Each structure stands twice: as structure tokens, then as C-alpha cells.
Amino acid sequence: MIDGSVDEMLAAARARLDDAPRERLGELQEGRRLLGIPRAARIASRGTAWHLGVLLLTDDGLLATGDIVRSRAEVRRGFAAESQRRRAELSAAAARGGVPEGETVHIGWHPIDLAHLDAASSPLAVRGGEALVRWSAAGGYQPLTRYLGERIDLLRHPPERA
């Protein structure tokens, strides 16, 4: 069964990553009203994972990445684009959620159900009995074993000044 071999690949990856750095997982919680006053959104911590490109590997699961935000204190400034304003809001929400300044947090991730992989699933798919990873929307698929090997090497030995 293909998901059994994927489980074995992920277990081997976890063993290789045992002492490698992890990144924080978070969940965006929109602000509620308290006594009629709106509260600002914050990002609540939901654990840690090893960031392997389009995949996030946890101790007991596999997630597809979403957005990555670096925590920053809220600062009032003008923005040329609405997308910049939204990124700054998310960075401030991370800081309000207790993420130390400068640390990255992953939000918008979702679990990958290994029992329901098929040729159309993304970013992890099964074609011809082989587990493949699609590393970008425009990119092609590559074997999961090779992808994990390359990403683990990058995480354990990052390029200089990366």
C-alpha cells in the first residue's frame, strides 16, 4: 500500500531531522468584540514542524504549507499596496500572539491525509504507485524520496547567509 511506504519515508525523515531546527505553527484568530470594542487579530501557537519546502513535517503528521509570516511589532506607516498592509497586519498579529520578534510562523497550513492520496491531490500525489511532490503550482512533480532528501540536506546545512 502506498501510504505505508509514505509513512516509512516520513519516519526516516523524522529520524534524520531529530536535532534540526523547527518552525512555529500558528492559527490566525480574528479579533472578537469585548464590551463592544473590537480586539485586534492574533496568531495563536499550534506547535512546531520542520519546514521542508511545500511540506511541514510534524512529530505525527504531514501538512501542506500556507503563508509564512515573520513576527514584528505593530508600527503605523503608509503602504503602497494593500498586500503590504495585510502582511504587516499578520506580522503584528504574530507578535500579539506571543511569537518572539523576528521569528517565523506558518499560518494557513492544512493537514495532508495520506490515506486519500491520488493523482490529483496536492502538493503530495500518487502516480503509478509512486509518491510525488509538486513543489510549485507551475512546477512539475518529483519523487518524494528525492524531495525529502534535498530538503533535509538544505535544512541541516543551509547555504551561507541564507
VENHU-V580067 format. One record per residue. PHI is phi in radians with two decimals (* if undefined). OMEGA is omega as a letter, one per 40 degrees, with the letter a starting at -180 (999 if undefined). NEAR is the number of other C-alpha atoms within 10 Angstrom. Layout:
BEGIN
<<PHI OMEGA NEAR> <PHI OMEGA NEAR>>
END
This chain:
BEGIN
<<* a 7> <-1.15 a 14> <-1.15 i 17> <-1.12 i 11> <-1.22 i 12> <-1.14 i 17> <-1.01 i 15> <-1.15 i 12> <-1.08 a 16> <-1.20 i 21> <-1.11 i 16> <-1.13 i 12> <-1.11 i 18> <-1.04 i 18> <-1.10 i 11> <-1.21 a 14> <-1.65 a 17> <-0.78 a 11> <-1.84 i 9> <-1.40 a 13> <-1.17 i 12> <-1.95 i 17> <-2.11 a 15> <-1.34 i 18> <-1.77 i 24> <-2.44 i 24> <-2.29 i 18> <-1.27 i 17> <-2.02 i 13> <-1.11 a 13> <-1.16 i 13> <-1.72 i 12> <-1.54 i 10> <-2.17 a 8> <0.97 i 7> <1.44 a 7> <-1.77 a 9> <-1.21 i 11> <-1.75 a 12> <-1.29 i 14> <-1.17 i 18> <-2.52 i 23> <-1.89 i 25> <-1.59 a 20> <-1.23 i 18> <-2.27 i 13> <1.95 a 14> <-2.36 i 18> <-2.70 i 21> <-1.50 a 24> <-1.55 a 22> <-2.11 i 19> <1.20 a 17> <-1.48 a 19> <-2.08 i 24> <-2.11 a 24> <-1.77 i 23> <-1.82 i 17> <-1.08 a 13> <-2.34 a 10> <-2.85 i 15> <-2.33 a 20> <-2.17 i 19> <-1.59 a 19> <-1.17 i 21> <-2.14 i 14> <-1.68 i 11> <-2.09 a 18> <-2.20 i 21> <-1.80 a 19> <-1.12 i 25> <-2.53 i 21> <-1.12 a 16> <-1.24 i 15> <-2.35 i 9> <-1.40 i 7> <-2.77 i 7> <-1.51 a 8> <-2.23 i 11> <-1.38 a 7> <-2.37 i 8> <-1.10 i 9> <-1.11 i 10> <-1.13 i 12> <-1.08 a 14> <-1.12 i 12> <-1.09 i 15> <-1.14 i 22> <-1.10 i 21> <-1.17 i 24> <-1.08 i 27> <-1.20 i 24> <-1.11 i 26> <-1.11 i 33> <-1.10 i 22> <-1.13 i 19> <-1.43 i 19> <1.68 i 13> <-1.33 a 23> <-1.01 a 15> <-0.98 i 14> <1.60 a 14> <-1.42 i 15> <-1.56 i 19> <-2.45 i 25> <-1.67 i 25> <-2.26 i 22> <1.28 i 13> <-1.29 i 18> <-2.54 a 13> <-1.18 i 13> <-1.81 a 18> <-1.50 a 13> <-1.13 a 17> <-1.35 a 10> <-2.12 i 10> <-1.35 i 18> <-2.56 a 15> <-1.20 a 14> <-1.79 a 10> <-1.23 a 15> <-2.56 e 18> <-1.46 i 19> <-1.82 a 26> <-2.38 i 22> <-2.15 i 21> <-2.35 i 13> <1.05 i 8> <1.38 a 12> <-1.99 i 16> <-1.36 a 22> <-2.24 i 24> <-2.06 i 23> <-1.75 a 19> <-1.44 i 17> <-2.80 a 12> <-1.06 a 9> <-1.65 a 7> <-1.50 i 9> <-1.58 i 10> <-1.62 i 18> <-2.41 a 16> <-1.01 a 16> <-1.03 a 20> <-1.06 i 16> <-1.18 i 12> <-1.04 i 18> <-1.07 i 19> <-1.03 i 13> <-1.13 a 13> <-1.21 i 19> <-1.15 i 21> <-1.05 i 14> <-1.13 a 13> <-1.22 a 17> <-1.34 a 13> <-2.34 a 10> <-1.14 i 11> <-1.07 a 8> <-1.02 a 5> <1.12 i 4> <-1.59 999 4>>
END
